[in-house]
């Protein structure tokens, strides 16, 4: 004789928000080993596959980027700025166009961000002539390369569109023939103050010509001791009624530049990258990762033949400036927190390391193909004790989210499309003998093949408890 107890369970009714499915019989089922045999049979199971393949539930939606920045410091130095480079060739021929205005009595030459203007009220009167001579060399030639300076009537201006700071101005001054008492000549180096709309002195000097005849030269280096960014400079003499003509034969200048150190690596910082829960295939998985990694300048690609994922470091070579001293993405490492993510990204345990470098101007490629399935089985377990316990040789992967579980009733294939029904029917009539002597609580739990417990938000389950009486059967 046999008693059969049928249970038809809709998980949504009493266990919708629990991972387990609990069933309490109307009355306890007593199992007397000498008198009866009790078995459980899972008849059928149905589940609407609403599992995202990437989700917080599966613990495979987060990884970290460890970012090491590098901070630079600087001091100020000098660099030759005002020179013949770009203006004249080695034979002192002018390389740029000379713009002459007979109305303003000026001659201009421009190279890059620097414009040099020579004003001579007496001399610049013919726009078919060339007035500039190569005074931008470090050597001088008073006989052939010179520009005359006259108080208020002839001077030099130089304008920089980048507001370069000229820290040193190297000059040489030449006089023609004169015999007599020593003569002092005052020379001033000025900057245009945009606030006052006037020129203000930077440095000045008094040159003394000792009347030694022709070709007497005096040199002086003007210095900008408290430099500020300036767009326009002027060099002129302020002494009137000289008994000789005076010329400038050398005009060169240094600009202030920052000199950067080699930089110091900062303490690494980890940033969590969270992939939104959802159904992903290779194409939209790659697209979403690229969106999330934009600020790190990491580009993700997936090989169309091997399905290996590649993380490319596309950061450009960083050049520090005064306004930008930090190379934010100096070093980038992948930090994979669990085995679920390793499986997703195709990173094997043999090659895994805590910090996986993404080399500058190069890439990291996974060991094997990506795996976005995450699980192919739903394992249905119970708290009931089987006489012949199931042999549970299920992968754990050292996953902290994995759990040990009891006897397995069955496992069900889940390799179906999202939002299709996962079905199981016990056509083989498989039953398991139970050794519990008092059954008043039956518990079912659900796992994947990596021993990770699953939360099923819907499930329909039909199972039976069968009780056969020994004294009413001859052999069982």
KEFI-936541 format. One record per residue: residue in three letters; x negated, y negated, z of N, C-alpha, C in turn. Coordinates in steps of 0.1 Angstrom, whole numbers, plus 2048, in hexadecimal, padded with zeros to 3 digits. Example, Ala and Ser with C-alpha at 12.3 -4.5 7.8 and 13.67 -1.06 7.14 Angstrom:
// residues 2
ALA77C83984E78582D84E77C82184E
SER78081684777780B84777F80084F
//
This chain:
// residues 476
UNK7F780C8008008008007F77F4800
UNK7FC7E97F97F47DD7F87FD7D17FA
UNK7F77C78027FE7BA8037F57B07FB
UNK7FC7A87F37F579E7EA7FA7907EE
UNK7F17887F17F477A7F57EF7717E9
UNK7F876A7E27F57617D77F47537DC
UNK7E974C7D87E873E7DB7E67367CE
UNK7EF72C7CC7EE7237C17EB7157C6
UNK7DF7107C37DA7057CA7D76F97BF
UNK7DC6EE7C27D96E17BB7D06D97C5
UNK7C46D87C17BA6D17CA7BF6C27CD
UNK7C66BC7C47CA6AE7C67D46AD7D2
UNK7DB6B87D57E56B77DF7E06B47ED
UNK7D66BC7F17D16BB7FF7C26B8800
UNK7BB6B97F57AC6B77F67A76AF7EA
UNK7AF6A57E77AB69D7DB79E6967DD
UNK79B6917E978F6897EB7846907F2
UNK78569D7F377B6A67FA7736AE7EF
UNK7676B17F375F6BA7EA7646C87EB
UNK7696CC7F676E6DA7F877D6DB7F5
UNK7816E77F378F6EA7F27936F47FD
UNK79B6EF80679F6F78127AD6FD811
UNK7AE7098147BB7108147BE716821
UNK7CA7138277CE7198347DA722832
UNK7D872F8337E47388317EF73583B
UNK7FB73983780773783F80573E84D
UNK7FF74984C7FC7508597EE757857
UNK7E77598617DA7608607DB76E859
UNK7D07718527D077E84C7C6786854
UNK7CB79185A7C37998637BD7A585B
UNK7B07A785E7A97B18577A47BB861
UNK7AA7C78627A67D286B79E7DC862
UNK7917DC8637897E585A78D7F385A
UNK7927F88657968068667A380985F
UNK7AB7FE85E7B98008597BA7FA84B
UNK7B27F08477B57E983A7A87E5833
UNK7A97E182779F7DB81F7A57CE819
UNK79D7C381B7A27B68167997B180B
UNK79F7AD8007977A87F579C79A7F1
UNK7937937EA7977867E47957877D5
UNK79E7817CE79D7817BF7A07737BA
UNK79776D7B37997607AD7A076379F
UNK7AC75F79E7B47637927B1759786
UNK7B374D7897B074377E7AC735784
UNK7A672D77C7A17207817A2717775
UNK7A670A7777A670076C7A26F3772
UNK79A6EC76A7956DF76E7946D6762
UNK7996CA7637976C07597896B975A
UNK7816BB7507736B77527716A7751
UNK7726A175D77069375E76268F763
UNK75A69976474C69676974468E75F
UNK73F68276373667B75B72968375B
UNK72168375071468A751709682757
UNK70C67575870366C76070B66576A
UNK70866777771166178170A66178F
UNK70F65979870A6597A670E6667AC
UNK71966C7A871D6797AE7136847AB
UNK70D68479F70368E79B6F568A7A0
UNK6F467E7A56E76797AA6DD67979F
UNK6E16747936D86737886D9666780
UNK6DD65C7876DF64F7816D6644785
UNK6CC64878D6C263E7926B4642791
UNK6AB63978D69D63B78E69762E790
UNK68A62D79368362179767861D78D
UNK67661078B66B60B78566260478F
UNK65660979164C60379A6445F9792
UNK6465EC79663F5E178F6345DB797
UNK6285DA79161D5D479761A5C7790
UNK61B5BC7966185AF7906095AC792
UNK6055A278B5F759D78D5F758E78D
UNK5F15887985F157A79A5E3574797
UNK5E356978F5D656378C5D5555793
UNK5C95517965C654479B5BD53D791
UNK5BB5307935B252978A5AB51D791
UNK5A051978B59A50C78E599505781
UNK5954F87825944F07755864F0771
UNK5854F17645784EF75D5794E6751
UNK56F4E674956F4DD73D56C4E5730
UNK5714DF72656F4E571856E4D970E
UNK5644DB7055624D06FB56F4CF6F3
UNK5744C36F25814C16EB57F4B76E0
UNK5794AC6E25774A16D85694A46D2
UNK56A4A96C555D4AD6BE5604AC6AF
UNK5564AF6A85574AF69955F4BB694
UNK5614C569C5684D16975764CE691
UNK5784D16855854CF67E5854C1677
UNK57D4B867C57D4AB6765734A966B
UNK5674AE66D55B4AD6645554BB662
UNK54F4BC6565474C86535384C6658
UNK5304D06555224CE65A51A4C4652
UNK51F4C06475194B563F51F4A8641
UNK5274A764C52E49A650539496647
UNK53E49F63E54949B63655649D63D
UNK55F49363B56C49364257449F63D
UNK57A4A76465824B26425914AF642
UNK5954A56495A44A164A5A7494643
UNK5B44926415B848663A5B547A643
UNK5B146F63D5AF4626445BA459640
UNK5C245564A5CE44D6485CA43E64B
UNK5CA4366415C54286435D141E642
UNK5D141564B5DB40B64B5D43FD64A
UNK5D53F763F5CF3E963E5D73DF646
UNK5E43E26485EC3D96505E83D965E
UNK5E53E56645E13E66725D23E6673
UNK5CB3E76685BC3E86695B83F4670
UNK5BE3FF66D5BB40C6745B841766A
UNK5B042166F5AD42D6685AF438671
UNK5B844266D5BB44D6765B745A670
UNK5B24636785B04716745B547A67F
UNK5BB48667A5C248F6845BE49D681
UNK5BB4A468C5B94B268C5C04B9698
UNK5C94C26955D04C96A05D84BE6A8
UNK5D74BE6B55DF4B56BD5D84A86C0
UNK5CC4A56B95C449A6BC5C34906B0
UNK5C74846B35C64796A85BC46F6AD
UNK5B246B6A45A84616A75AB45569F
UNK5AC4496A55AF43D69E5A34336A0
UNK59F42E69559542369559B416691
UNK59B40C69A5A03FF6965943F5694
UNK5953EE68858B3E46865913D967E
UNK5943CE68459B3C367E5943BD673
UNK5863BD67457E3B766957B3BF65D
UNK57B3CD6605753D565557F3DD64E
UNK58A3E26545933EC64E59E3E3646
UNK59A3E163A5A33D86315A53DE623
UNK59F3EA6215A13F06145A53FF616
UNK5B14036115B54106145B041A60A
UNK5A74166015A041F5F85934235FD
UNK58F41E60858242160E58342B61A
UNK57843161E57843A629570433634
UNK57543364056F42B64B569434656
UNK56E44065756944966255C44F65E
UNK55344F668546455667546460672
UNK53D46A67053D47567A535471686
UNK53C46B68F53646869C5394726A7
UNK54047D6A25454876AB53A4936AE
UNK52E4916A952349A6AB51D4986B9
UNK5154A26BD50D4A06C95004986C6
UNK4FC4986BA4F04916B64F54846AF
UNK4EC47A6AF4EF46D6AA4E746969E
UNK4EC4606964E545B68A4EA44C689
UNK4E344368F4E743568F4E642E682
UNK4DF4346794DD42E66C4E9432663
UNK4EF43E6654F944365B506446661
UNK50744966E51344D674516444680
UNK51F43A67D52243168852F429685
UNK53542568F54141C68E53F410697
UNK54240469153F3F869954A3F56A3
UNK5463F06AF54F3EC6B954E3DD6BC
UNK5593D76BC5593C86BF5643C56C9
UNK5623BD6D356C3BA6DC5793B56D6
UNK5843BC6D95913B96D45933BB6C5
UNK5883BC6BD5893BD6AF5863CB6A9
UNK57F3D46B157C3E16AC57A3EA6B8
UNK5823F56B85823FE6C458740C6BF
UNK5874166C858B4236C55964286CE
UNK5A042F6C85AB4356D05AB4446CC
UNK5AF44C6D55B145A6D25BE45E6DA
UNK5C64656D25D44696D75D54786D6
UNK5DA47E6E15DC48D6E25EB4906E4
UNK5F14986DC5FF49B6DE6024A46E9
UNK5F74AB6EE5F94B56F95F54AE706
UNK5F34A17075EF49A7135E34A171A
UNK5D94A37125CD4A97175C64A0720
UNK5BF4A572A5B849D7345A949D730
UNK5A449172B59649072758F48C734
UNK58649673857F49474557148D743
UNK56B49073855E48A73555E484726
UNK55847872555747371754846F715
UNK54247670C53447470953246A6FE
UNK52B4607005294556F751B4516F5
UNK51844C6E950B4456E650E4386DE
UNK50742D6E25094206DC4FC41B6D6
UNK4FE4156CB4F24116C34F34036BF
UNK4E83FC6C04E73ED6BC4DE3EC6B0
UNK4E13E26A74D73E069C4CC3D66A1
UNK4C43D16984B83C969C4BC3BD6A4
UNK4B43BB6AE4B63AF6B74A93AE6C0
UNK4A43A26C149939F6CA49D3946D3
UNK49B3966E049F38C6E94A03926F7
UNK4A838A7004A938F70D4B239B70E
UNK4B13A37184BA3AF71A4C93AA71A
UNK4D13B27144E03AF7134E83BA719
UNK4F23B67214FB3C07275083C171F
UNK50C3CD71D5193CF7155223D871E
UNK52E3D37215383DA7295413E3720
UNK5423EF72454A3F971C5543FF726
UNK56140172156B40772A572412723
UNK57541C72B57D42872658A42772D
UNK5954277255A342572B5AD42F727
UNK5B743072F5C343972C5CF43172B
UNK5D94357235E542E7225EF43372C
UNK5F442B7355FD42E74060B42C73B
UNK61243773962043673462A43073D
UNK62642F74A62F42975462E41A753
UNK622415753620406752620401743
UNK61F40B73A61F40772C6123FF729
UNK6074027305FB3FA72E5EF40472F
UNK5E440072A5D840772C5D240573A
UNK5CD40F7405C740E74D5B841474C
UNK5AF40E7535A141375259F420759
UNK59742975259343675758543475D
UNK57C42F75556E42D759568422750
UNK55E41C75555741174E548411751
UNK54040B74853240974B52D3FD744
UNK5213F974951A3EE74250D3F373D
UNK50C3F272F5003F77294F63EB727
UNK4E93ED72A4DF3E37284D63E671D
UNK4D73DE7134CD3DF7074C13D670A
UNK4B63DC7094AA3D570E4A23CE702
UNK4A93CB6F74A33C36EC4963CA6E7
UNK4973D76E548B3DD6E048A3DE6D1
UNK4923D66CA4923D66BC49E3DF6B6
UNK49C3E46AA4A73EC6A44A83F96AA
UNK4B43FF6A84B740D6AB4B64106BA
UNK4BA4076C24BA40A6D04C84106D3
UNK4C741C6DB4D34236DE4D44256ED
UNK4E04236F24E44257004EF430701
UNK4EE43970B4F844370C4FF44271A
UNK50B44771A51344772651E452726
UNK52045873152B46273253645C73B
UNK54145A73554D45573D554461743
UNK55845F75055E46A75756C46675C
UNK57546F75B58346E76058347576E
UNK58146E77957E47578658B47A78C
UNK59647378A5A347878F5AD47A783
UNK5AA48477B5B148576E5C048876F
UNK5C74827665D54857655D8487756
UNK5E348E7535E64907455E948373E
UNK5E34817325E347472B5E547771C
UNK5ED46F7165EF4717085E74686FF
UNK5E145D7045DA4536FC5CF44D704
UNK5C344D6FD5B74477045B143C6FA
UNK5A94337005A34286F85954266FD
UNK58B4236F457E41F6F757B4126F1
UNK5764086F95733FB6F35693F46FB
UNK5633EA6F45593E16FC5613D5700
UNK55C3CF70B5633C371055A3B7711
UNK54E3B870B5443AD70B5453A66FE
UNK5473996FF5483916F253B38A6EF
UNK53A3856E352F37D6DE5213846E0
UNK5203906DA5143976DB50A3926D0
UNK4FD3916D34F438C6C94F03976BF
UNK4F73A26BF4F43AD6B55013B56B3
UNK5013BD6A950C3C66A750A3D36AF
UNK5153D86B45143E56BC51D3EF6B6
UNK5183FC6B651F4076B05204126BA
UNK52A41A6B752A4276BE5264326B5
UNK51D43A6B95174456B151A4536B6
UNK51F4546C25234616C753045F6CF
UNK53A4686CC5464686D354B4776D4
UNK54947C6E054D48A6E355448A6F1
UNK55C4946F35634947005674A2704
UNK5674A571156C4B171757A4AF71C
UNK5824BA71B58F4BA7215904C372D
UNK5994C173659A4C97415A24D673E
UNK59C4E17425A34EE73F5A44F674C
UNK5AE4FE74E5AE5087595A5514756
UNK59E51876059552475F59C52E768
UNK5A15397625A854376A59F54E76F
UNK5A255377B59B55F7805A156C779
UNK59B57777D5A05847775AD58977D
UNK5B25827875BF58678C5BF590797
UNK5C959079F5CA5997AB5D75A17AA
UNK5D65AE7AA5E25B77AA5EA5B57B7
UNK5F75B27B56005B17C06055BE7C5
UNK60C5BE7D16115CB7D661C5D07CD
UNK61C5DC7C96275E17C06345E07C6
UNK63E5DE7BE64C5DD7C26545E77BA
UNK65D5EE7C06665F77B96745F17B6
UNK6785F37AA6865EE7A768E5F97A2
UNK69A5FA7A86A36057A46AB602798
UNK6AA60C78E6B260B7826BE614783
UNK6CA60E7836D66167846DD617777
UNK6DF6237726E66267666F562776A
UNK6FE61F76370C62076771262E764
UNK71A63276D72164076B72864075E
UNK72664C75772D64D74A72965A743
UNK72F65C73772C66672E721661725
UNK71666872470B66371C70666E712
UNK70366A7066FC6726FD6EF66B6FA
UNK6E66716F36D866C6F16D865D6EC
UNK6E165A6E36E164C6DD6E56416E7
UNK6F06436EE6F56396F76ED639704
UNK6E76457076DD6467136D163D710
UNK6CB63E7046C06367006C4627700
UNK6D06246FB6D46166FA6D5610708
UNK6DC6177116DE61271E6D1610726
UNK6C76197246BA61872B6B360B725
UNK6B46097186AD5FD7136B35F0718
UNK6C15F071A6C75E47206C25E272F
UNK6C15ED7366BD5EC7446AE5E9746
UNK6A65EC73C6975EA73D6925DE736
UNK69B5D57316975CA72968D5C1730
UNK6905BE73D6875B47446795BA746
UNK6785C774666B5CD7486635CE73A
UNK66A5CB72F6655CC7226605DB71F
UNK6695E47236685F27216725F6716
UNK66E5FC70C677601701678610701
UNK68461570268662470268A6296F4
UNK6846346F168863B6E468964A6E7
UNK6906516DF69265F6E068F6656D2
UNK68566E6D26816746C668C67D6C0
UNK68F67A6B369B6816AD6986906AA
UNK68C6946AB6896A26A86876AA6B5
UNK6806A46BF67D6AB6CB6866A76D7
UNK68D69C6D56966976E068E6936ED
UNK6816916EB67968B6F667B67C6F7
UNK67B67870367D669706670662707
UNK66F65670266364F703665641709
UNK65D63D71365E630719651628714
UNK65461E70B64961670664760970D
UNK63B6057116385F97186355EE70D
UNK63E5E570B63D5DB7006395CE706
UNK6345CD7126305C07176245BB70F
UNK6245AE70C6195A870460D5A570E
UNK6025A37085F65A07105F9592717
UNK5F75937245FA58772C5EF57D72D
UNK5F157172A5E756672B5EC55C735
UNK5E555B7405EA55274B5E9543746
UNK5F353B74B5F252D7495F5527757
UNK5F351A7585F5513764603515769
UNK60D51576061B51676361F525765
UNK61752E76161B53C76260E544766
UNK60D54777360154E77860455C77C
UNK61056177961356F77E617577772
UNK60F58277061358C76661C59676D
UNK62959476B63359C7726325AB770
UNK6305AF7636305BD75F6225C275D
UNK6185BF76660B5C37636095D2763
UNK6105D976C6105E776C61F5EC76E
UNK6235F67676305FC76862F60B769
UNK63761077363761E776646623777
UNK64862F77165563577465563D781
UNK65F63B78966064379566D64A795
UNK66C65779467866079267B6667A0
UNK6876637A66896667B468E6757B7
UNK69367C7AD6986897AF6976927A3
UNK69969F7A56986A879A6A36A7790
UNK6AE6A27946B96A078A6B469677F
UNK6AE68B7836A968177A69D687772
UNK69568F77868A69577069069D765
UNK69A6A57686A06AE75E6A66A5753
UNK6AD69B7576B369274D6A968D743
UNK69D68974969368274168968B73B
UNK68A69873D6816A27376736A173D
UNK67369F74B66669E7526656AB75A
UNK65A6B37566596C075D6526BE76A
UNK6546C877364E6C878063E6C977F
UNK6396D077562B6D27746236C5771
UNK62A6BC76A6236AF7676286A376F
UNK6316A677863769B77F62D695789
UNK62D68878A62668079462F675799
UNK62C6717A66346677AC63665B7A4
UNK62B65679F62C64979762764D789
UNK63064C77F62C65077162964376A
UNK61C64076661963476061F633752
UNK62462674F62762374161C61A73C
UNK61261F73560661773260960A72A
UNK60160072C6035F47256005F6716
UNK6085F170D6065F26FF6076016FB
UNK60D60970260E6176FF61C61C704
UNK61D62970862962F70C62763B714
UNK63263F71B63364C72263E65471A
UNK63B66171764466A71164767671A
UNK65367A71B65768572365169271F
UNK65069C72864A6A97256536B171B
UNK6606B071D6696B87156756AF712
UNK67F6B670C68B6AF7086936A9714
UNK69B69F7116A469A71B6AF6A471D
UNK6B56A47296C16AD72B6CC6A5732
UNK6D66A372A6E169B72F6ED6A3733
UNK6EB6B17336F76B97376F96B9746
UNK6ED6BA74D6ED6BA75B6F36C6762
UNK6FD6CC75D7016D976270A6E0758
UNK7096ED7577106F574D71A6FF754
UNK7196FF762722708769728701775
UNK73470577873A70278573B70F78D
UNK73370F79873371B7A073D71A7AB
UNK7467237AC7517237B674D72C7C1
UNK74C7277CD74872F7D975372E7E4
UNK7517387ED75B7387F875473B805
UNK75B73781075573A81D758748822
UNK76074F81B76375D81F75776681D
UNK75576F82674A77882674D78581E
UNK74478781474679380C73F79F812
UNK7457AB81073E7B78147317B880D
UNK7317B68007257B67F77227A87F3
UNK7197A27FA7177947F87117917EA
UNK7157867E47107837D670277F7D8
UNK6FA7827CE6EC77F7CD6EA7717C7
UNK6E87677CF6E87597CA6DA7557C7
UNK6D57587BB6C87537B76C97477AE
UNK6CD73C7B56D17307AE6C67267B0
UNK6C271F7A56B87147A56BB70A7AF
UNK6B07067B76B26FB7C06AA6EF7BC
UNK69E6F17B66966E67B16916DC7BC
UNK6916E17C868D6D87D46956CB7D4
UNK6A16CC7CF6AA6C07CE6B06BE7DC
UNK6AE6B27E26B36AF7EF6C36AF7F0
UNK6C96AF7E46D76AF7E46DD6BD7E2
UNK6D46C67E16D96D47DF6DD6DA7ED
UNK6E66E37EC6EA6EA7F96EA6F97F7
UNK6E97008016EB70F8016FA711801
UNK6FE71C7FC70D71F7FC70F72E7FE
UNK71C73180072073E8037227477F7
UNK72B7517F972D75A7EE7347547E2
UNK7307587D67347537CA74075B7C4
UNK74B7547C275675B7BC75475D7AD
UNK74F7527A674D752798745745794
UNK74074578873C738783742736775
UNK74572A77274D72676674571E75D
UNK74572175073E71874674470A746
UNK73C7007457416F274473C6EB738
UNK7366F272F7306EC72373B6E9718
UNK7446E171D74F6DC71574F6CD714
UNK7566C770A7556B970975C6B2714
UNK7586A571775F69E72276E69E720
UNK77569E72B78469D72B78A6A9724
UNK7846B472478A6C172078B6CA72C
UNK7946D472B7966DC73778C6E7738
UNK7876E974477E6F47477876FF74D
UNK78770B74779071674A78972374E
UNK78F72A75778A73775B79674075D
UNK79574C75879F75775979876475D
UNK79C76A76879677676D79B782765
UNK79778375979C78E75179679C755
UNK78B79B75C7847A876078A7AD76E
UNK7937A57747997A878178E7AB78C
UNK7857A278C77A7A379678079F7A4
UNK77D7A77AD7817A57BB7757A77C4
UNK7757A17D076B7A27DA7717A67E7
UNK76B7B17ED7707B57FA76B7AC805
UNK7737A880E77079F81976F7A6826
UNK7657A182E7637A883B76779F847
UNK76D79384377378B84E77E792855
UNK77F79286278A79986979679186C
UNK79478486A79F77A86D79E76F863
UNK7A776E85A7A676484F7B2759851
UNK7AE74E8577B87438587B4736851
UNK7A873784A7A372B84379A730838
UNK79E72C82C796730820791723819
UNK78472381777E71781277771A804
UNK7797117FB7727127EE7697067EC
UNK75D7087E77546FC7E374F6FF7D5
UNK74B6F47CF7476F47C17396EE7C0
UNK7316F57B87236F27B671F6F37A7
UNK7146EC7A470E6EF7967036F8798
UNK6FD6FC78C6F270678D6E5701793
UNK6E56F57976D96F079E6DC6EF7AD
UNK6E76F57B26EA6F67C06EF6E97C5
UNK6F36E07BC6F96D37C17086D37C2
UNK70D6CF7CD71B6D07CF7226C67C6
UNK72E6CA7C17356C17B77426BD7BE
UNK7466B17BA7536AC7BF75D6AD7B3
UNK7676B67B47716B77A977D6AF7AD
UNK7806A57A578B69D7A87986A37A4
UNK7976AE79D7A46B679A7A06C4798
UNK7A96CD79B7A76DB7997B46E379C
UNK7B76ED7947C26F67977BC704799
UNK7C070B7A37B97187A77C47227AC
UNK7C372E7A67CC7397AB7C37447AF
UNK7C57487BC7BD7547C17C775C7C9
UNK7C27687CC7CA7727D37C17787DF
UNK7C877B7EA7C37837F57CB7907F5
UNK7C379B7F37CA7A87F27C67B07FE
UNK7D07B68057CE7BE8107D37CD80E
UNK7CA7D680E7CD7E480B7CB7EC818
UNK7D57F481B7D57FC8287CF80A826
UNK7C580D82E7BD81982C7C682582F
UNK7CE82583A7D583083E7E0834834
UNK7E282B82A7EC82E8207E6831812
UNK7D98338127D38378067CA842809
UNK7C784B7FF7BF8568017B0852800
UNK7AE84B7F67A08477F37A08397ED
UNK7978317F27968247ED7888207EB
//
